[in-house]
Amino acid sequence: MAAPELPGPELEGLQEGLFSHLIELRSRLLKAVVTVLLVLLALVPFANHLYSELAAPLVARLPQGAHLIATEVASPFVTPLKLAFYTALFICMPMILYQLWAFVSPGLYKHEKRLARPLLVAALFLFYLGCAFAYFLVLPAAFRFLTAVTPAGVEMMTDITHYLDFVMLMFFAFGFCFEVPVAVVILAAIGLVNIEKLKGARRYAVVGAFAIAAFITPPDIASMIMLAVPMCLLYELGILAVRWLVPAKEAAP
């Protein structure tokens, strides 16, 4: 059986609405891309300085006479530019999220907007907090451990590209792990869990936090604890956030 065809005016209205949404999406994506490019251009002259600051936690703990090295011909030029691009993305993330919000929000109900706004702000703040936590606390402890266990006769000299990849991986890992409260609130908002279930799952959350920390962090107990403990505390913060933001009738029975 053939599908029923929409009347001409309704079909034209649907096509026009879809086309206008695509135009708006393109416009907002273009604004986000232009913003990132402008910030990137402003950061290019400072790319080497940015890399020096990023490498500081490792350089400060290298043995006397050791230093970072570049094993590829273009690495001294390309690697700082990659860092400048990552930094531009970090700086422009509020603008990118705003453009996303401006595109999506007209289609949301009032109660969905009430919940989505604080979640977006909290997600952005927690991601930045996780990156800062990794840079100022975890990386120094990890590098102190790694330089201490370097075998005798082995000179530790890390490639600048590999170092950047490692640090960015740690930033994203800690940034996403710090999103625990946001994930908890979303699960409660869609009705999968409620306060009682979250409280009853504390022991499993603790075990899961330590398992994730052991998988993500460098192979030292200090780094694992420094990720697992904040994740447990953030889980408790998520329970409080559910109590504040999600009405009981929206949670799972």
C-alpha positions in Angstrom: 0.0 0.0 0.0 1.4 3.4 -1.0 1.9 5.9 1.8 -0.6 8.7 1.9 0.7 11.9 0.3 0.5 15.2 2.2 -1.6 18.0 0.6 0.4 20.4 -1.5 0.3 23.4 1.0 1.3 21.2 4.0 4.1 19.5 2.0 5.5 22.9 1.0 5.2 24.2 4.6 7.1 21.2 5.8 9.9 21.7 3.2 10.1 25.4 4.0 10.4 24.7 7.7 13.1 22.1 7.2 15.0 24.4 4.9 14.8 27.3 7.3 16.1 25.0 10.1 19.0 23.9 7.9 19.8 27.5 7.1 19.8 28.4 10.8 22.0 25.4 11.7 24.5 26.4 9.0 24.6 30.0 10.3 25.2 28.9 13.9 27.9 26.4 12.9 29.5 29.1 10.8 29.6 31.5 13.8 31.1 28.8 16.0 33.8 27.9 13.4 34.7 31.6 12.8 35.0 32.2 16.5 37.4 29.2 16.9 39.4 30.4 13.9 39.7 33.9 15.2 40.8 32.7 18.6 43.3 30.3 17.0 44.8 33.2 14.9 45.2 35.2 18.1 46.9 32.3 19.9 49.3 31.3 17.1 52.0 33.9 18.1 51.9 32.4 21.6 51.9 28.8 20.6 55.5 28.0 21.8 54.8 29.7 25.1 51.6 27.7 25.5 53.5 24.5 25.0 56.1 25.6 27.5 53.4 26.1 30.1 51.8 22.7 29.2 55.2 20.9 29.6 56.1 22.6 32.9 54.7 19.8 35.1 57.1 17.3 33.4 60.1 19.5 32.8 60.2 20.5 36.4 60.5 16.9 37.4 63.0 15.6 34.8 66.4 14.6 36.0 69.3 17.1 35.6 70.2 17.5 32.0 67.1 15.8 30.6 64.7 17.6 28.3 61.9 17.1 25.8 62.8 16.1 22.3 61.3 16.2 18.8 61.6 13.0 16.8 60.0 14.3 13.7 61.2 17.1 11.4 58.0 19.2 11.6 57.2 18.5 15.2 58.7 21.7 16.7 56.3 23.7 14.4 53.2 21.5 14.1 52.9 20.4 17.8 52.6 23.9 19.3 50.0 24.7 16.6 48.0 21.7 17.6 48.1 22.9 21.2 47.0 26.3 20.1 44.0 24.7 18.2 43.1 22.7 21.3 43.3 25.8 23.5 41.1 27.7 21.0 38.5 25.0 21.3 38.6 25.1 25.1 38.3 28.9 25.1 35.4 28.9 22.6 33.5 26.0 24.2 31.0 28.4 25.9 30.3 30.1 22.5 29.9 26.7 20.8 27.5 25.5 23.5 25.6 28.7 23.2 25.1 28.3 19.5 23.9 24.7 20.1 21.5 25.9 22.8 20.1 28.7 20.6 19.4 26.2 17.9 17.8 23.6 20.1 16.0 25.6 22.8 13.0 26.8 20.7 11.9 23.2 20.4 12.1 22.4 24.1 9.3 22.6 26.6 9.5 25.0 29.5 10.4 22.4 32.1 13.0 21.0 29.8 14.6 24.4 29.4 14.5 24.8 33.2 16.6 21.7 33.6 18.8 22.0 30.5 20.2 25.5 31.3 21.9 24.6 34.7 23.0 21.2 33.2 24.8 22.9 30.3 26.5 25.4 32.7 27.4 22.7 35.1 28.8 20.4 32.4 31.0 23.2 31.1 32.3 24.1 34.5 32.9 20.6 35.6 34.8 19.8 32.4 37.1 22.8 32.9 37.5 21.8 36.6 38.5 18.3 35.6 41.1 19.6 33.2 42.5 22.0 35.9 42.5 19.2 38.4 44.5 17.0 36.1 47.1 19.7 35.2 47.7 21.1 38.7 47.4 18.0 40.9 47.4 14.7 38.9 50.1 15.3 36.3 52.7 16.5 38.8 52.1 13.5 41.0 52.2 11.1 38.0 55.4 12.6 36.5 57.0 12.5 40.0 56.3 8.7 40.1 57.3 8.0 36.5 60.6 9.8 36.8 61.3 8.0 40.1 60.8 4.5 38.7 62.9 5.1 35.6 65.5 2.3 35.5 69.1 3.0 36.0 71.0 3.7 32.8 67.8 5.0 31.1 67.6 8.7 30.3 64.0 9.9 30.3 63.5 12.2 27.3 59.9 12.4 26.0 58.8 13.3 22.5 56.9 16.6 22.4 54.1 15.2 20.3 53.6 12.1 22.5 53.6 14.3 25.5 50.9 16.5 24.0 48.8 13.5 23.1 49.2 12.1 26.6 48.3 15.3 28.4 45.2 15.9 26.1 44.1 12.4 26.8 44.3 13.0 30.5 42.5 16.4 30.2 39.6 14.8 28.3 39.5 11.8 30.6 39.4 13.9 33.7 37.0 16.4 32.2 34.5 13.7 31.2 34.9 11.8 34.5 34.0 15.0 36.4 30.7 15.0 34.5 29.3 12.5 37.0 26.7 14.8 38.6 25.4 15.8 35.2 25.1 12.2 34.2 23.3 11.3 37.4 20.8 14.2 37.0 20.1 13.2 33.4 19.4 9.5 34.4 17.0 10.7 37.1 15.3 13.2 34.7 14.5 10.5 32.1 13.2 8.3 34.9 15.8 5.5 35.0 16.7 6.1 38.6 15.5 8.0 41.7 17.0 9.2 45.0 16.6 5.8 46.7 18.2 3.9 43.9 21.1 6.3 43.7 21.7 6.0 47.5 21.5 2.2 47.3 24.1 2.2 44.5 26.7 4.0 46.4 28.9 1.0 47.0 28.8 0.1 43.3 29.6 3.7 42.4 32.7 3.6 44.6 33.9 0.4 43.0 33.2 1.7 39.5 35.0 5.0 40.3 38.2 3.1 41.4 37.9 0.8 38.4 37.7 3.7 36.0 40.5 5.5 37.7 42.7 2.5 37.6 42.1 2.2 33.8 42.6 5.9 33.0 45.3 7.2 35.2 49.1 6.4 35.0 50.2 3.3 36.9 50.6 4.9 40.3 48.3 4.6 43.3 48.3 8.4 44.0 46.9 9.3 40.6 44.2 6.6 40.9 43.1 7.8 44.3 43.2 11.4 43.1 40.6 10.6 40.4 38.5 8.0 42.2 37.9 10.1 45.4 36.6 13.2 43.5 34.4 10.9 41.4 32.8 9.5 44.5 32.3 13.0 45.9 30.8 14.1 42.6 28.4 11.2 42.7 27.2 12.5 46.1 26.9 16.0 44.6 24.8 14.4 41.8 22.4 13.0 44.4 22.0 16.4 45.9 21.5 17.9 42.4 18.7 15.4 41.7 17.0 16.4 44.9 17.1 20.1 43.8 16.5 19.9 40.1 14.4 16.8 39.4 10.9 16.6 40.9 10.1 13.3 42.6 7.3 12.5 40.0 9.9 12.6 37.2 12.2 10.1 38.8 11.7 6.3 38.4 9.4 4.8 41.0 
